[in-house]
Amino acid sequence: MKRLLALLLTTHLGFHARLRARSERGSVTTEHVLWAVAVIAIVGIVVAAVKAYVESQAGNIK
């Protein structure tokens, strides 16, 4: 009886560990996507600022 209980407990813990690992599997990918979106947004802001500055300075050329 003890062996049966030990087997059931081991099976349950193994199954639970696999489910937990699967539920966190996409979190790293999501984090990378969010960082990529943030970097793209920052680069877009910098490009817009540099472009505005260059165009304003080009208007001052005589």
All heavy atoms as a GROMACS GRO file, in nm:
protein
  472
    1MET      N    1   0.083  -0.119   0.000
    1MET     CA    2   0.000   0.000   0.000
    1MET      C    3   0.088   0.126   0.000
    1MET      O    4   0.056   0.222  -0.067
    1MET     CB    5  -0.092  -0.005   0.123
    1MET     CG    6  -0.194   0.104   0.125
    1MET     SD    7  -0.312   0.078  -0.006
    1MET     CE    8  -0.429   0.198   0.029
    2LYS      N    9   0.195   0.122   0.078
    2LYS     CA   10   0.284   0.238   0.084
    2LYS      C   11   0.350   0.263  -0.052
    2LYS      O   12   0.368   0.378  -0.092
    2LYS     CB   13   0.390   0.219   0.192
    2LYS     CG   14   0.338   0.229   0.332
    2LYS     CD   15   0.450   0.213   0.432
    2LYS     CE   16   0.397   0.217   0.574
    2LYS     NZ   17   0.503   0.204   0.672
    3ARG      N   18   0.383   0.155  -0.121
    3ARG     CA   19   0.445   0.171  -0.253
    3ARG      C   20   0.347   0.233  -0.352
    3ARG      O   21   0.384   0.318  -0.432
    3ARG     CB   22   0.492   0.036  -0.307
    3ARG     CG   23   0.615  -0.014  -0.240
    3ARG     CD   24   0.664  -0.138  -0.306
    3ARG     NE   25   0.783  -0.187  -0.239
    3ARG     CZ   26   0.854  -0.287  -0.281
    3ARG    NH1   27   0.818  -0.354  -0.389
    3ARG    NH2   28   0.962  -0.324  -0.216
    4LEU      N   29   0.221   0.194  -0.343
    4LEU     CA   30   0.120   0.251  -0.431
    4LEU      C   31   0.102   0.400  -0.403
    4LEU      O   32   0.095   0.481  -0.496
    4LEU     CB   33  -0.013   0.177  -0.414
    4LEU     CG   34  -0.130   0.227  -0.497
    4LEU    CD1   35  -0.097   0.214  -0.647
    4LEU    CD2   36  -0.256   0.154  -0.463
    5LEU      N   37   0.096   0.437  -0.277
    5LEU     CA   38   0.083   0.578  -0.240
    5LEU      C   39   0.206   0.658  -0.284
    5LEU      O   40   0.194   0.770  -0.333
    5LEU     CB   41   0.061   0.593  -0.090
    5LEU     CG   42  -0.076   0.550  -0.038
    5LEU    CD1   43  -0.081   0.558   0.113
    5LEU    CD2   44  -0.186   0.635  -0.099
    6ALA      N   45   0.324   0.599  -0.268
    6ALA     CA   46   0.446   0.666  -0.310
    6ALA      C   47   0.448   0.686  -0.462
    6ALA      O   48   0.487   0.791  -0.512
    6ALA     CB   49   0.568   0.586  -0.264
    7LEU      N   50   0.403   0.583  -0.534
    7LEU     CA   51   0.397   0.593  -0.680
    7LEU      C   52   0.298   0.701  -0.723
    7LEU      O   53   0.328   0.782  -0.811
    7LEU     CB   54   0.359   0.458  -0.740
    7LEU     CG   55   0.340   0.454  -0.892
    7LEU    CD1   56   0.472   0.483  -0.960
    7LEU    CD2   57   0.284   0.320  -0.935
    8LEU      N   58   0.182   0.703  -0.661
    8LEU     CA   59   0.081   0.805  -0.695
    8LEU      C   60   0.130   0.945  -0.662
    8LEU      O   61   0.111   1.039  -0.739
    8LEU     CB   62  -0.050   0.775  -0.622
    8LEU     CG   63  -0.128   0.654  -0.672
    8LEU    CD1   64  -0.248   0.628  -0.582
    8LEU    CD2   65  -0.170   0.673  -0.816
    9LEU      N   66   0.195   0.960  -0.549
    9LEU     CA   67   0.247   1.091  -0.510
    9LEU      C   68   0.358   1.137  -0.605
    9LEU      O   69   0.360   1.252  -0.648
    9LEU     CB   70   0.299   1.086  -0.366
    9LEU     CG   71   0.356   1.218  -0.312
    9LEU    CD1   72   0.250   1.325  -0.311
    9LEU    CD2   73   0.413   1.198  -0.173
   10THR      N   74   0.447   1.046  -0.641
   10THR     CA   75   0.555   1.079  -0.735
   10THR      C   76   0.498   1.118  -0.871
   10THR      O   77   0.542   1.216  -0.932
   10THR     CB   78   0.650   0.960  -0.750
   10THR    OG1   79   0.697   0.923  -0.620
   10THR    CG2   80   0.767   0.994  -0.839
   11THR      N   81   0.400   1.043  -0.918
   11THR     CA   82   0.338   1.074  -1.046
   11THR      C   83   0.269   1.210  -1.041
   11THR      O   84   0.282   1.290  -1.134
   11THR     CB   85   0.235   0.965  -1.082
   11THR    OG1   86   0.299   0.838  -1.080
   11THR    CG2   87   0.176   0.989  -1.219
   12HIS      N   88   0.198   1.235  -0.933
   12HIS     CA   89   0.129   1.364  -0.919
   12HIS      C   90   0.228   1.481  -0.917
   12HIS      O   91   0.208   1.582  -0.984
   12HIS     CB   92   0.044   1.365  -0.792
   12HIS     CG   93  -0.019   1.497  -0.763
   12HIS    ND1   94  -0.121   1.547  -0.839
   12HIS    CD2   95   0.009   1.591  -0.670
   12HIS    CE1   96  -0.155   1.666  -0.791
   12HIS    NE2   97  -0.077   1.694  -0.689
   13LEU      N   98   0.335   1.467  -0.841
   13LEU     CA   99   0.434   1.575  -0.833
   13LEU      C  100   0.504   1.597  -0.966
   13LEU      O  101   0.529   1.711  -1.006
   13LEU     CB  102   0.536   1.545  -0.723
   13LEU     CG  103   0.483   1.551  -0.580
   13LEU    CD1  104   0.591   1.510  -0.481
   13LEU    CD2  105   0.428   1.688  -0.547
   14GLY      N  106   0.534   1.489  -1.037
   14GLY     CA  107   0.596   1.503  -1.168
   14GLY      C  108   0.503   1.572  -1.267
   14GLY      O  109   0.544   1.658  -1.344
   15PHE      N  110   0.376   1.533  -1.266
   15PHE     CA  111   0.278   1.595  -1.355
   15PHE      C  112   0.259   1.742  -1.322
   15PHE      O  113   0.254   1.827  -1.410
   15PHE     CB  114   0.145   1.519  -1.343
   15PHE     CG  115   0.038   1.569  -1.435
   15PHE    CD1  116   0.048   1.547  -1.571
   15PHE    CD2  117  -0.071   1.637  -1.386
   15PHE    CE1  118  -0.051   1.593  -1.658
   15PHE    CE2  119  -0.169   1.683  -1.470
   15PHE     CZ  120  -0.160   1.661  -1.607
   16HIS      N  121   0.253   1.772  -1.193
   16HIS     CA  122   0.236   1.911  -1.150
   16HIS      C  123   0.357   1.996  -1.190
   16HIS      O  124   0.342   2.110  -1.234
   16HIS     CB  125   0.216   1.916  -0.998
   16HIS     CG  126   0.188   2.052  -0.945
   16HIS    ND1  127   0.074   2.121  -0.976
   16HIS    CD2  128   0.260   2.132  -0.864
   16HIS    CE1  129   0.077   2.238  -0.916
   16HIS    NE2  130   0.190   2.247  -0.847
   17ALA      N  131   0.476   1.942  -1.179
   17ALA     CA  132   0.597   2.016  -1.218
   17ALA      C  133   0.598   2.042  -1.368
   17ALA      O  134   0.636   2.151  -1.412
   17ALA     CB  135   0.722   1.936  -1.178
   18ARG      N  136   0.553   1.945  -1.448
   18ARG     CA  137   0.547   1.966  -1.593
   18ARG      C  138   0.446   2.073  -1.630
   18ARG      O  139   0.470   2.155  -1.718
   18ARG     CB  140   0.514   1.836  -1.665
   18ARG     CG  141   0.634   1.747  -1.680
   18ARG     CD  142   0.600   1.629  -1.771
   18ARG     NE  143   0.640   1.510  -1.698
   18ARG     CZ  144   0.568   1.401  -1.684
   18ARG    NH1  145   0.451   1.393  -1.741
   18ARG    NH2  146   0.612   1.300  -1.615
   19LEU      N  147   0.332   2.072  -1.564
   19LEU     CA  148   0.231   2.175  -1.592
   19LEU      C  149   0.281   2.314  -1.556
   19LEU      O  150   0.258   2.411  -1.627
   19LEU     CB  151   0.102   2.145  -1.515
   19LEU     CG  152   0.013   2.036  -1.572
   19LEU    CD1  153  -0.108   2.017  -1.481
   19LEU    CD2  154  -0.031   2.070  -1.712
   20ARG      N  155   0.350   2.324  -1.443
   20ARG     CA  156   0.404   2.453  -1.401
   20ARG      C  157   0.509   2.503  -1.499
   20ARG      O  158   0.514   2.620  -1.532
   20ARG     CB  159   0.464   2.441  -1.261
   20ARG     CG  160   0.492   2.572  -1.197
   20ARG     CD  161   0.533   2.559  -1.054
   20ARG     NE  162   0.543   2.419  -1.014
   20ARG     CZ  163   0.623   2.375  -0.918
   20ARG    NH1  164   0.702   2.458  -0.856
   20ARG    NH2  165   0.627   2.248  -0.885
   21ALA      N  166   0.592   2.414  -1.548
   21ALA     CA  167   0.695   2.452  -1.645
   21ALA      C  168   0.631   2.496  -1.776
   21ALA      O  169   0.677   2.590  -1.840
   21ALA     CB  170   0.790   2.334  -1.669
   22ARG      N  171   0.525   2.430  -1.817
   22ARG     CA  172   0.457   2.468  -1.940
   22ARG      C  173   0.389   2.603  -1.928
   22ARG      O  174   0.384   2.679  -2.022
   22ARG     CB  175   0.352   2.363  -1.978
   22ARG     CG  176   0.411   2.236  -2.030
   22ARG     CD  177   0.302   2.141  -2.071
   22ARG     NE  178   0.359   2.013  -2.107
   22ARG     CZ  179   0.290   1.904  -2.119
   22ARG    NH1  180   0.160   1.904  -2.098
   22ARG    NH2  181   0.350   1.791  -2.153
   23SER      N  182   0.336   2.635  -1.811
   23SER     CA  183   0.263   2.760  -1.796
   23SER      C  184   0.357   2.881  -1.800
   23SER      O  185   0.314   2.990  -1.831
   23SER     CB  186   0.185   2.760  -1.665
   23SER     OG  187   0.273   2.761  -1.554
   24GLU      N  188   0.485   2.862  -1.771
   24GLU     CA  189   0.580   2.972  -1.774
   24GLU      C  190   0.666   2.971  -1.900
   24GLU      O  191   0.755   3.053  -1.915
   24GLU     CB  192   0.670   2.964  -1.651
   24GLU     CG  193   0.597   2.983  -1.521
   24GLU     CD  194   0.689   2.968  -1.401
   24GLU    OE1  195   0.809   2.951  -1.421
   24GLU    OE2  196   0.638   2.972  -1.289
   25ARG      N  197   0.637   2.880  -1.991
   25ARG     CA  198   0.722   2.863  -2.108
   25ARG      C  199   0.724   2.988  -2.195
   25ARG      O  200   0.828   3.027  -2.245
   25ARG     CB  201   0.674   2.743  -2.190
   25ARG     CG  202   0.764   2.713  -2.306
   25ARG     CD  203   0.720   2.588  -2.376
   25ARG     NE  204   0.748   2.473  -2.290
   25ARG     CZ  205   0.708   2.352  -2.316
   25ARG    NH1  206   0.637   2.327  -2.422
   25ARG    NH2  207   0.739   2.253  -2.235
   26GLY      N  208   0.613   3.057  -2.216
   26GLY     CA  209   0.608   3.173  -2.305
   26GLY      C  210   0.645   3.304  -2.239
   26GLY      O  211   0.649   3.406  -2.305
   27SER      N  212   0.672   3.304  -2.109
   27SER     CA  213   0.698   3.431  -2.041
   27SER      C  214   0.827   3.496  -2.088
   27SER      O  215   0.835   3.618  -2.099
   27SER     CB  216   0.702   3.410  -1.890
   27SER     OG  217   0.810   3.326  -1.854
   28VAL      N  218   0.928   3.417  -2.121
   28VAL     CA  219   1.055   3.473  -2.169
   28VAL      C  220   1.034   3.534  -2.307
   28VAL      O  221   1.083   3.644  -2.336
   28VAL     CB  222   1.164   3.364  -2.172
   28VAL    CG1  223   1.290   3.417  -2.237
   28VAL    CG2  224   1.193   3.317  -2.031
   29THR      N  225   0.959   3.466  -2.392
   29THR     CA  226   0.931   3.518  -2.526
   29THR      C  227   0.853   3.649  -2.517
   29THR      O  228   0.883   3.744  -2.588
   29THR     CB  229   0.851   3.414  -2.606
   29THR    OG1  230   0.926   3.293  -2.608
   29THR    CG2  231   0.826   3.462  -2.747
   30THR      N  232   0.754   3.654  -2.430
   30THR     CA  233   0.677   3.776  -2.412
   30THR      C  234   0.765   3.890  -2.364
   30THR      O  235   0.753   4.003  -2.411
   30THR     CB  236   0.563   3.751  -2.311
   30THR    OG1  237   0.486   3.641  -2.355
   30THR    CG2  238   0.476   3.873  -2.297
   31GLU      N  239   0.855   3.860  -2.273
   31GLU     CA  240   0.946   3.963  -2.222
   31GLU      C  241   1.036   4.016  -2.334
   31GLU      O  242   1.057   4.136  -2.345
   31GLU     CB  243   1.030   3.907  -2.109
   31GLU     CG  244   1.120   4.009  -2.045
   31GLU     CD  245   1.200   3.949  -1.929
   31GLU    OE1  246   1.168   3.838  -1.883
   31GLU    OE2  247   1.295   4.016  -1.886
   32HIS      N  248   1.087   3.926  -2.418
   32HIS     CA  249   1.171   3.969  -2.529
   32HIS      C  250   1.093   4.055  -2.627
   32HIS      O  251   1.145   4.155  -2.678
   32HIS     CB  252   1.230   3.848  -2.602
   32HIS     CG  253   1.339   3.782  -2.527
   32HIS    ND1  254   1.345   3.646  -2.510
   32HIS    CD2  255   1.448   3.831  -2.462
   32HIS    CE1  256   1.451   3.616  -2.438
   32HIS    NE2  257   1.515   3.727  -2.407
   33VAL      N  258   0.970   4.018  -2.654
   33VAL     CA  259   0.887   4.098  -2.746
   33VAL      C  260   0.862   4.236  -2.688
   33VAL      O  261   0.870   4.337  -2.760
   33VAL     CB  262   0.754   4.024  -2.776
   33VAL    CG1  263   0.656   4.115  -2.847
   33VAL    CG2  264   0.780   3.900  -2.858
   34LEU      N  265   0.832   4.244  -2.560
   34LEU     CA  266   0.808   4.375  -2.498
   34LEU      C  267   0.934   4.462  -2.501
   34LEU      O  268   0.926   4.583  -2.526
   34LEU     CB  269   0.759   4.357  -2.355
   34LEU     CG  270   0.619   4.297  -2.342
   34LEU    CD1  271   0.585   4.273  -2.196
   34LEU    CD2  272   0.516   4.387  -2.407
   35TRP      N  273   1.050   4.402  -2.474
   35TRP     CA  274   1.175   4.479  -2.483
   35TRP      C  275   1.200   4.526  -2.626
   35TRP      O  276   1.244   4.639  -2.648
   35TRP     CB  277   1.294   4.397  -2.434
   35TRP     CG  278   1.310   4.402  -2.285
   35TRP    CD1  279   1.289   4.301  -2.197
   35TRP    CD2  280   1.350   4.515  -2.206
   35TRP    NE1  281   1.313   4.343  -2.069
   35TRP    CE2  282   1.350   4.474  -2.072
   35TRP    CE3  283   1.384   4.647  -2.237
   35TRP    CZ2  284   1.384   4.561  -1.968
   35TRP    CZ3  285   1.418   4.732  -2.132
   35TRP    CH2  286   1.417   4.689  -2.002
   36ALA      N  287   1.172   4.441  -2.724
   36ALA     CA  288   1.193   4.480  -2.863
   36ALA      C  289   1.102   4.595  -2.901
   36ALA      O  290   1.144   4.690  -2.967
   36ALA     CB  291   1.168   4.360  -2.956
   37VAL      N  292   0.976   4.591  -2.858
   37VAL     CA  293   0.882   4.700  -2.886
   37VAL      C  294   0.930   4.828  -2.820
   37VAL      O  295   0.924   4.937  -2.880
   37VAL     CB  296   0.740   4.662  -2.839
   37VAL    CG1  297   0.648   4.781  -2.840
   37VAL    CG2  298   0.685   4.550  -2.926
   38ALA      N  299   0.980   4.819  -2.696
   38ALA     CA  300   1.029   4.938  -2.626
   38ALA      C  301   1.150   4.998  -2.698
   38ALA      O  302   1.159   5.120  -2.715
   38ALA     CB  303   1.066   4.902  -2.482
   39VAL      N  304   1.242   4.913  -2.742
   39VAL     CA  305   1.361   4.963  -2.813
   39VAL      C  306   1.322   5.027  -2.945
   39VAL      O  307   1.372   5.134  -2.981
   39VAL     CB  308   1.463   4.848  -2.835
   39VAL    CG1  309   1.571   4.888  -2.932
   39VAL    CG2  310   1.522   4.807  -2.702
   40ILE      N  311   1.229   4.965  -3.017
   40ILE     CA  312   1.183   5.023  -3.145
   40ILE      C  313   1.117   5.158  -3.122
   40ILE      O  314   1.139   5.253  -3.199
   40ILE     CB  315   1.089   4.925  -3.216
   40ILE    CG1  316   1.169   4.804  -3.266
   40ILE    CG2  317   1.017   4.991  -3.332
   40ILE    CD1  318   1.083   4.689  -3.315
   41ALA      N  319   1.039   5.170  -3.016
   41ALA     CA  320   0.973   5.298  -2.985
   41ALA      C  321   1.077   5.405  -2.951
   41ALA      O  322   1.067   5.520  -2.998
   41ALA     CB  323   0.875   5.280  -2.870
   42ILE      N  324   1.177   5.370  -2.873
   42ILE     CA  325   1.281   5.467  -2.836
   42ILE      C  326   1.360   5.510  -2.959
   42ILE      O  327   1.387   5.630  -2.978
   42ILE     CB  328   1.374   5.408  -2.728
   42ILE    CG1  329   1.296   5.393  -2.597
   42ILE    CG2  330   1.498   5.492  -2.708
   42ILE    CD1  331   1.368   5.314  -2.490
   43VAL      N  332   1.395   5.416  -3.044
   43VAL     CA  333   1.467   5.450  -3.167
   43VAL      C  334   1.382   5.539  -3.256
   43VAL      O  335   1.432   5.635  -3.315
   43VAL     CB  336   1.510   5.321  -3.242
   43VAL    CG1  337   1.558   5.351  -3.382
   43VAL    CG2  338   1.618   5.249  -3.163
   44GLY      N  339   1.252   5.512  -3.264
   44GLY     CA  340   1.163   5.596  -3.343
   44GLY      C  341   1.158   5.739  -3.291
   44GLY      O  342   1.158   5.835  -3.368
   45ILE      N  343   1.155   5.754  -3.160
   45ILE     CA  344   1.153   5.888  -3.100
   45ILE      C  345   1.284   5.961  -3.128
   45ILE      O  346   1.284   6.080  -3.163
   45ILE     CB  347   1.127   5.877  -2.948
   45ILE    CG1  348   0.984   5.829  -2.924
   45ILE    CG2  349   1.153   6.009  -2.877
   45ILE    CD1  350   0.955   5.790  -2.780
   46VAL      N  351   1.396   5.891  -3.116
   46VAL     CA  352   1.526   5.953  -3.142
   46VAL      C  353   1.536   5.995  -3.289
   46VAL      O  354   1.583   6.105  -3.320
   46VAL     CB  355   1.641   5.858  -3.102
   46VAL    CG1  356   1.775   5.908  -3.152
   46VAL    CG2  357   1.643   5.840  -2.951
   47VAL      N  358   1.493   5.908  -3.380
   47VAL     CA  359   1.499   5.941  -3.523
   47VAL      C  360   1.412   6.062  -3.553
   47VAL      O  361   1.453   6.152  -3.628
   47VAL     CB  362   1.457   5.819  -3.608
   47VAL    CG1  363   1.431   5.858  -3.752
   47VAL    CG2  364   1.563   5.712  -3.601
   48ALA      N  365   1.292   6.068  -3.495
   48ALA     CA  366   1.205   6.182  -3.517
   48ALA      C  367   1.266   6.312  -3.464
   48ALA      O  368   1.258   6.417  -3.528
   48ALA     CB  369   1.068   6.158  -3.453
   49ALA      N  370   1.331   6.304  -3.347
   49ALA     CA  371   1.393   6.423  -3.289
   49ALA      C  372   1.511   6.470  -3.374
   49ALA      O  373   1.526   6.591  -3.400
   49ALA     CB  374   1.439   6.394  -3.147
   50VAL      N  375   1.594   6.378  -3.420
   50VAL     CA  376   1.709   6.415  -3.504
   50VAL      C  377   1.661   6.472  -3.636
   50VAL      O  378   1.714   6.573  -3.684
   50VAL     CB  379   1.802   6.294  -3.524
   50VAL    CG1  380   1.907   6.321  -3.631
   50VAL    CG2  381   1.870   6.256  -3.393
   51LYS      N  382   1.559   6.412  -3.694
   51LYS     CA  383   1.506   6.461  -3.821
   51LYS      C  384   1.450   6.603  -3.806
   51LYS      O  385   1.475   6.689  -3.890
   51LYS     CB  386   1.397   6.367  -3.872
   51LYS     CG  387   1.340   6.406  -4.004
   51LYS     CD  388   1.234   6.306  -4.050
   51LYS     CE  389   1.170   6.354  -4.178
   51LYS     NZ  390   1.060   6.265  -4.221
   52ALA      N  391   1.376   6.626  -3.698
   52ALA     CA  392   1.322   6.760  -3.675
   52ALA      C  393   1.434   6.862  -3.655
   52ALA      O  394   1.428   6.974  -3.708
   52ALA     CB  395   1.230   6.758  -3.553
   53TYR      N  396   1.537   6.824  -3.582
   53TYR     CA  397   1.649   6.915  -3.560
   53TYR      C  398   1.722   6.947  -3.690
   53TYR      O  399   1.752   7.063  -3.719
   53TYR     CB  400   1.747   6.854  -3.459
   53TYR     CG  401   1.870   6.938  -3.438
   53TYR    CD1  402   1.865   7.053  -3.361
   53TYR    CD2  403   1.991   6.903  -3.497
   53TYR    CE1  404   1.978   7.131  -3.342
   53TYR    CE2  405   2.104   6.980  -3.480
   53TYR     CZ  406   2.097   7.094  -3.402
   53TYR     OH  407   2.209   7.172  -3.385
   54VAL      N  408   1.747   6.844  -3.770
   54VAL     CA  409   1.819   6.865  -3.897
   54VAL      C  410   1.736   6.952  -3.991
   54VAL      O  411   1.789   7.043  -4.056
   54VAL     CB  412   1.854   6.729  -3.961
   54VAL    CG1  413   1.902   6.746  -4.104
   54VAL    CG2  414   1.960   6.659  -3.878
   55GLU      N  415   1.606   6.927  -3.998
   55GLU     CA  416   1.521   7.008  -4.086
   55GLU      C  417   1.513   7.152  -4.038
   55GLU      O  418   1.512   7.244  -4.121
   55GLU     CB  419   1.381   6.946  -4.095
   55GLU     CG  420   1.377   6.819  -4.177
   55GLU     CD  421   1.240   6.756  -4.178
   55GLU    OE1  422   1.148   6.804  -4.108
   55GLU    OE2  423   1.223   6.657  -4.253
   56SER      N  424   1.512   7.175  -3.907
   56SER     CA  425   1.508   7.312  -3.857
   56SER      C  426   1.642   7.383  -3.886
   56SER      O  427   1.643   7.503  -3.916
   56SER     CB  428   1.475   7.317  -3.709
   56SER     OG  429   1.582   7.264  -3.633
   57GLN      N  430   1.751   7.312  -3.873
   57GLN     CA  431   1.881   7.371  -3.901
   57GLN      C  432   1.901   7.393  -4.050
   57GLN      O  433   1.968   7.488  -4.091
   57GLN     CB  434   1.993   7.283  -3.847
   57GLN     CG  435   1.997   7.275  -3.694
   57GLN     CD  436   2.014   7.411  -3.629
   57GLN    OE1  437   2.099   7.491  -3.670
   57GLN    NE2  438   1.935   7.437  -3.528
   58ALA      N  439   1.843   7.305  -4.134
   58ALA     CA  440   1.854   7.323  -4.278
   58ALA      C  441   1.777   7.447  -4.324
   58ALA      O  442   1.816   7.512  -4.421
   58ALA     CB  443   1.800   7.200  -4.350
   59GLY      N  444   1.672   7.482  -4.252
   59GLY     CA  445   1.598   7.604  -4.285
   59GLY      C  446   1.677   7.730  -4.255
   59GLY      O  447   1.648   7.836  -4.312
   60ASN      N  448   1.776   7.724  -4.171
   60ASN     CA  449   1.858   7.839  -4.134
   60ASN      C  450   1.972   7.863  -4.233
   60ASN      O  451   2.038   7.967  -4.227
   60ASN     CB  452   1.916   7.822  -3.993
   60ASN     CG  453   1.810   7.825  -3.888
   60ASN    OD1  454   1.700   7.879  -3.907
   60ASN    ND2  455   1.839   7.763  -3.775
   61ILE      N  456   1.997   7.769  -4.324
   61ILE     CA  457   2.106   7.784  -4.421
   61ILE      C  458   2.064   7.887  -4.525
   61ILE      O  459   1.955   7.884  -4.581
   61ILE     CB  460   2.138   7.650  -4.489
   61ILE    CG1  461   2.188   7.549  -4.387
   61ILE    CG2  462   2.239   7.668  -4.601
   61ILE    CD1  463   2.210   7.410  -4.443
   62LYS      N  464   2.156   7.984  -4.552
   62LYS     CA  465   2.125   8.091  -4.648
   62LYS      C  466   2.213   8.077  -4.769
   62LYS      O  467   2.320   8.041  -4.777
   62LYS     CB  468   2.145   8.227  -4.585
   62LYS     CG  469   2.045   8.252  -4.476
   62LYS     CD  470   2.064   8.389  -4.419
   62LYS     CE  471   1.964   8.406  -4.305
   62LYS     NZ  472   1.971   8.536  -4.246
   0.00000   0.00000   0.00000
